[in-house]
Amino acid sequence: MNPNYAKYGLEPMEIAVRDKVGVSINPEDIHEKLSVTVETLLKDSDTFKEQIEDALQQYLYHPGRSGEAGGKYILSQLEAKARKDK
């Protein structure tokens, strides 16, 4: 993660989805909040599972099939170039 990300006006994905797929804990608060946070995550695991699935759909293209999708794209570009070169 680039510590200078704010300089570019972009929020890193790790920060954007952090609270959508779990809970952030400030390092200074870890001793007081960790056990309660873990209990909450376990108790509400179905809710967090849904949030994680939503984040996957929103932020990732072709989850679990990106290699296949990328391969199809590359092949289509090669085929288009071959047709153009004829």
C-alpha angles and dihedrals in degrees: 000000000000110000088206095057093121089062089067096048093239129118113221115241090238089063096038095056100031097102093036093063100033142332129296119225122194108236090235090057099045096105093052100039109031100085094044091047093050090048090051093049091050094044093048097036093133091056092048091046089057091047091051092049090049091050091049091053093045100045107026128062117219096354109212091006104061093117091054092046092047092049092051091050093050091048092049091051092049091049091049091050091048091052091048093050093054 
